[in-house]
Amino acid sequence: MYHPPKTGLSDNTIAAAAYFTPAMAIFFLAIHRYNKRPYVRFHAWQSLLFNVFVIGIGYILTAVLPFFRFLGPGVLMAFMALAILATFLVWLWCVINAANGRRFKFPIIGDWADQQAYR
């Protein structure tokens, strides 16, 4: 029996793409074609929550770092560079895992995203 080849993006590709911007994650959660797939839903929700967490930490650091001016601009810039690098590496880890079909779950937000995936 002939089975026509599947067209379109795989769930792994869609899940990885959900991490690129919050808009893409929202898009995949809003479009019926994608929002019925638990794997895609999990990564889209985790991406959104990761973005909220990173933005929140960014605001906190922006508010707190001026109190540490006594350390000097070099130390503060190095700290910010390390925070940005760490965020990038965690984001990259999520993208790679999603593209390879693995569910890397963050400690708190991963459990909530998992619950939303099967809702």
PyMOL commands that set and color helices and strands:
alter all, ss='L'
color gray80, all
select helices_A, chain A and resi 11-17+22-30+32-35+38-71+73-99+109-117
alter helices_A, ss='H'
color red, helices_A
deselect
rebuild
show_as cartoon
